[in-house]
């Protein structure tokens, strides 16, 4: 693989990650004011609703966006632009139809589902609230799959800038409408705090509509060249029936993978409250802990996990084309470059969540429930790292056409989650829900990477060597944190404003220490294929801009 191709893979994945990172950062920033408007006790309704939303979105999408990306990459590489257009039209029709059907079914089962989720000690008021949340969310089940068909199309064309921009636009629209509508209903109309949750759920649909409008405008300039190439194509496109079958063959394994990938959240939301209360916790404490784990902690751990979304998105067209061209040397390098880069960037972010759990939780959510929140966040930092690698490994498996094996490994992972969840929650407390998910992810990662090694002769010795350098960088980073604590930067004992500045000092100085330490071993230079002065100049230019 040429140096330029290496950079294009990493650059494409990082571009996608950057867009998702910004959207996640926006999503993180709204949590504090949103929690204040909605009330911390109502956050569990929000977290439960979005777990089932993710499941339904996976079902009605049926893995079509990833299938579209792979098929568009395949047929555009073969210069069959008529088929590329057919793939786009077929996927859009499927997304609209499946979204509508799933929304109707969601509305029909919203009542019984709400009653089942809340457990034996539920109240009628809580059931009614969760049912309303489910019904409002059904609109998003129609809009978001249709949006994903646009993203899958441009992902297949390796146009990840529009993918990233649409993510940012969607999240920005969502955050603004969420806070504005929530504040209007609660503070201006003086309605119950739960209306902030209702408006937050509605904002998902409004944000998707805004992103769809962006793509319709974007199409005018970037879709037209594909149409022009198709008009000059002399060969016939593939038959619609054949494409439909190919979409399903690509998409259904992605669907099952997505459903099983959500198994950890499914288990947490369905069994956490009952298991915790049977172990001696009160219903209110268990509901509070579930909200902290599934909303507050997940919002923070989603920051490093953008790498999973970005690289899972970015690597699909590259691996697909390598397979089509039977360039296995390039394929192996793609896999190794992906793992190296994700570990290099993700490890320090996850370590910060672990080492600075109390300061971060205090700055984001205040001193209320600080002890429980910081403990859950420290445990969640482990899941942040394993939860970053696991989806990337599953995406690699799907792209490498190990679909049946990927599904089997996820089923095994689901079994591990079920086997470990109940005893860990019972004997170790609330954190058991997190550690059982970590164990699940580790099993899936090991099984996936082992099969890739066997079938494509991918050797991970380089990854282990570089991981050793990363660990040295993390030790140096922790040393920096110790020195800052000795200097009196305690964060949690300061005001929120001063605490933000102190936490920024931890983050900036810690990352600089990590970068300098790893640069001494020339790790970032090898990863990003440029000299240290060139990297410094590029980062300086971006900061100045």
N, C-alpha and C positions, 0 to 999 in steps of 0.2 A: 504494500500500500504506500502511496506517495505521501510525503509530508502534508501536501495540500489536502488530500483526502482524509488524513487523520484529523486535521484541523476542522474539516467540514463536518465530520461526524460530531466531534466534541463541541464545535461552535453551534451546530444545529441543536444539539441536545441542551446546551447551556442557554441558548436563546429561548427555547421552549421553557426551560426551568426558570429563566429570569422573569418571563411573563407570568408564570404560575406563582413565582415567589412574590412578585408585587401584588398579585391578586390575593394571595394568602396573607401578606402583611396588612393589606387593607382589611381583610377579614378579621385579623387579629386585633387591629386597632378599634374596631367597633364593639368588641366584646365588653370592654369596661363600661362605656356609656349605655350599651344595650342592657347589660346586667342591672345597671342602676335604674333604668326605665322599667324593665320587665320584672325585676326582683329575682334574687338568687333561687328562691324556692320554685320558680317557674321554669328554670333552665332545663330541668329534666324533661319537660314536655318537648322542648325544642330539640334536645339531643335524640330522644326516642323517635320523633317524627323524621329526622334526617337520616337516621339509620334505615328506616323502612323506605324512605325516598330513594336512597342509594340502591337498595335492593330492587325496587320497582323500576328504577331507571336502567339498571343492568338488564332486567328482564325484557322491557319493551325495546331497548336498544339491541338486545341479542348479540352484542359484540360487533354490531354492524360498523361503527366508526373505525375500529381497528381493521376489520375486514376490508372496508372501503380503502383505507390507507394502503394496505398491502396490495390490493388489486389495482388501484390507480398507479402505484409505483411499478408494478409488474407490466401493465399494458402501456404506460407511457414510456417505459424503458424499451419496449418492443415497437414503439411508434405507432401503436394502434389507438389513435385518438377518438375514433368513433366509438370504440368500446369503452373508453374512459368516460365519455359523455353518457353512455347508457348506464354505466355503473353509478354515476352521480344521480341520474333521474330515478333509477330503481331504488336506490338507498333512501332518497327523500320520501318517496311514496311509502316505503315500508316503515319509515320512522313516524310519519304522520298517522298511519293506520294503527300501528302497534301502540303508539302513545295514547291515542284516543280510547282504544279498547282497554288498556291497562288503567287509565284514569277512571273509567266507568266502574271497573271491577273494584278499584281502590275505594271509591265512594260507597259501594255496596257492602264492603266488609269492614268499613271504618269503625262501626260501633262494636261488633264482637272483638275485633283486633285490639281496640283500646282497652276493653275490659280484661282481655287476656294478658296484655303487657303489664298492667299495673298490679297484678297479683291479688292474693286473697284479701289483703288489708286495704284495698282501694276504697275510695269514696265515690258516690254518684257524681259529685261535682267534678272530680278529677277525670272520670271517664268521659263526661260530656265535653270537657275542655280538649282532651286528646282527640276525641272524635272530630271536633271542629277543626283542629289543626290538620288532621289527615285530609279532611274534605277540601280545605283551602289549598293544600299542597298538591291536590290532584291536577290542578291547572298546569303546574310546572311539569308534571309527567307527560303532558302533551307538548309543551314548548321546548323543553331541553333536549329531547331526542332529535327533534328536527334540527336544532342548532348543531348537534353533534355530527350530523351528516355533512354539513358545510366544513366542519373542522377536519373530519376524516378525509375529505376530498383534497383539501389544501395540504394536509399532512403528507398524503401520498405523493404530492408534487414537490415535497421538501420545502414548501413555503411555510416555515415555522414562525416567521415574523407576524403574519396575520393571525396565526393560531395564538401566539403570545398576546398580541394586542387585543384580540377578542376576549381573552381571559381577563385582562385588566379592565377593559370596558365593562364587561359583565359584572365583575366584582364591585367596581366603583359605583355603578348604577344601583346595585343591590344594597351597598352600605348606605348610600345617600337616602334611598327610598325607605330603607329599614329604619334608620334613625329619625328621619323627618316624619314619616307616618306614625311611628311609635310615639314620638314626643307629642305630635298633634293630638292623637286620641287620648293619651294619658294625662298630659299637662293642660292642653287647651280645652278639650271636651270633658276632662275630668272623669274618664272612664277607668274601669278596672285595669290593673297592670297586665293582665293576660292579653289585652288587645295589642300590646307591644309584640307579643309572640305571634299573634295572628298576622300582624303587619309584616313581621320578619319573614314569615312563611310566604306571604303574598309577594314580597319583594323578589323572591327567586324567579317567579314568572315574569315580572317586569324587567328584570335584568336580562333574562334570556331573550325577550322580545327586542331589547335594545341591541344585543349582540347579533341577532338575526338581521336587523335593519342594517347594521354595519356590513355584514357579508353581502347583502343584496347590493349595496353601493360598491363594495370592493369587486364584485363580479363584473361590473361594467368595464373595468380596465383589464382584469386578470383572467377572466373566464373566456373573453372574446378570442384571444389568441388560440386557445384550445379548439374553439369552434372553427376558426379559420384553417387550422391544420387538419381538422376532420373533413372539411369540405374538399380539400385537395388530396385526401387519401383515396387510393384506388381500390384497396382491399375491403371486403365486407367485414362488418363488426361481428362479434360473437352473438349468438342467439340469446334472446331475453331469458328463456328457460334455462339455458346453460349457465348464464350469469347468476340467475336466482339461486340455482343449485350451488354454485361456487361461493356466493355470499353466505349461504347457510353453512356450507362446509367450513368456511373461514370463521363465521360469526358465532355459531352455536358453541364451539369450544371456548371462545372468549366469554360467552354468556355464562357458561358453567364455571369458568375460571373466576369471573367477577363475583358470582354468587358465593362460591366457596371462599373467595378472598375476603368477603364480608362476614364470614362465619364467626370471626372473633367478636365483632360488634353484635351480631345476632344473639350469640350466647350471652354476652354481657347484658344486653337490654332485656332479654326474656327471663333470665334466671338470677340476675344479680340481687335484686331486691328480696326475692323469696329466700335465696341461699343465705344472704347476710342476716336477715331477720331470724331465720331458723337457727343461726349460729349465735344469736343473742343481741344483735343490734336492733335499735328501734326502727320503725318504718321511716320516720322523718330523717334519721341519720343515714340510712341506706339510700334514700332518694337523693339526699344532698351529696353523698359520695359518688353516686352514679352520675349526677350532673357535673361534678368536678372532673371526674375521669373522662367522661364522654364529650364535654364541651370545653371547659377551661384548659385541661391538660391537652386534649386533642388539638385545640387551636394552636397551642405552643409547639407541640411536636409536629404539626403539619408544616412548619417552616423548613426543617431539614428534609421532610418527606416530599417537598416539591421536586427534589432530584429524582425521586421515583417516577413521578408523573412526567417530568421533562424528558428523562432518558428513556422511559418506556415509550413515550411518543416519538422521540427523535431517532431511536435505533431501528424502528420497524422498517422504514423504507431502505435503509442501508443494508440490513441483514437480508431482507427480501431480495434485493438486487444481487448481493454476493451469492446467495443460493441459486438464483436464476442463471448467473454467469459461471457457477461452479468454481468460484474463486475462494477456496477454503482457507488459504493463507490470509487473505483479507478478512474473511469472516472471523477467524481466530483473533486477529488483532482488534477487530471491532469489539469483541466480547471482553478482551483484557483491558482495552482502553476505557470501556464503559465502567467496569468494576473499579479500576484504579482511580478514575476521576471522581466517581461517586464516593468512594471511601475517603479520598483526600479532602473533599469539600464537606461531606456529611459528618465525618467523625468529630471535628472540632465544634460544629454546631450542636451536636448531641451531647458532647462533653460539657459544653457551657450550660445546657439545661440540667445536667447532673450536678456539677460543681457549684452552680449559682441558683439552685432551685428556689431557695427561700427569697433571695433578693428579686429574682424575676417574678415570682408569684406575688410578692408584696407590691412591686411596681405596677403590675397588670391588674391586680384584683384587690389590693388593700390588705389590712390586717385581719379582716374577718375570715375565719377558717384558715388562717395562715399555716398553722401546724399541719393540719390534714392536707391542705392543698400543696404545700412544699414537699411533703412526703410522697404524695401521689405523683407529683411532677418528677421527682428524682427517679422513681421507679419507671415512669413513662419515658424517660430519656433512653433507657435500654430498648424500649419498643420503638422509639424514634429511629434508631439505627437499624434494627432488624426489620422494621416495617418499611424502611427505605429500600433495603436490598431485596426483600422477598418479592415485591411486585415486579422489579426489574428482572429478576431471575425467571419469574413466570412469563413475562413478556418475551424474554429471549427464547424460552421453551416454545411458546406459541409461534414465534417468527421462524424458528428452526424446524417447525413441523413436528414437534413432539407433543401434539395436542392431547392424545390419550394419556401419555405418561404424566403430563402436567396436571390433568384433571385427577388422575389417580393420586398424585402426591398431595394435591390440595385436599382430597378426601381423607388421606392419612393425617394431614395437618388438622383437619376438623375433628378427627378422632382424638388426636392429642389434646386439643382444646377441651373437648368434653371430658376426657379422662382426668385432666389436671385441674380444671376450673373449680369443681365442687370441693375437693379436699384442700386446695390452696386457699380458697376464700374462707373455708371453715376454720382452718388451722393457722393461717397467717393474716387473716383480716382482709380489708378492702383491697390491699395491694395484690392479693392473689389473682384477681381478675386480670391484672397487668402482666404478672410473671407467667401466667398460663399462656397468654398471647405471645410473649417472648419465646417460650419453649416451642410453640407452634411454628413461629416464623423461622426459628433456627433449623427445625426439622425440614421444612420446605426448602430453605436455602441449600442445605447440604444435599438433599436428594436431587434437586435441579442441577446444581453445579457438577455433581458427580456424574450424572448422565451426559451432560454436555462434554465433560472431559473424556468419557469413554467413546462417544460417537464421533466427535470432531477433533479429538486429540488435543484439546485445549489444556495447556499446562499452567498451573496456578502458582508456580514457584516465584515468578516475578511479583505477583500480587502479594504473596506472603512477605517477600523482602521489603516491598514498599509499605506494607502495613506495619512492619517493624519500625520504619522511619516515622510513620504517622504516630505510633505510640510514643516514640521519643519526643516528638513535637507536642503531644498532649501532656507529657510529664513536665516539659518546660513551661507550657501554658499554665498548668496547675501551680508551678513554682511562682509564676507571675501573680496569680490570684492570692497566694499566701503572703507575698510581700505587700500587696495592696491592703490586705486585711490587717497586717502589722502596722501599716501606715495610718490606720484608722478609718478606712472606707468600709463601713459596716452596712450601708444601704438601708436595712430594715429599721435602724434606729434614727434615721434621718427623715425629714419631710419628703413627700412624694417628689417634689421638684428637685431637691438636692439629690435624692436617691436616684432619679433618672440620670443625672450627670455622673454620679458615682458608678452606676451600672454601665454607662457608656464607656467610662474609663476602663472598667474591667473588660468589656467586650473588645474595644479597640486595641488596648495594650496586649491583651491575651492573644488576639488574632495576629498581631504583628510579631509577637514572640513565636507563635506557631509557624508563621511563614518564614521567618528568618532561620529558625532551627531546621526546618525541612529543606530550605533553600541551601543550607550548608551542605546537605547531602545531595543536592541537585535534583530533588524530587519534582518540584513544580516546573523546573526547566524541561525535564523529560516529559512530563505530562502534557504541557501546553506548547512544547516544541518551539520555545523561544528563550533567549538569554535573559538573565535576571535584569540587566539594565533595560532591555526592551519591554519586559513586563512592567517595570516601575514607570517607564515613560507612558505606556498605554494606560495604566491605572491613573496616572497623574492627569493625562488628557481628559479621561472620562470624568474625573472629579471636577476639573476646571469647567468642562462643558455643563 
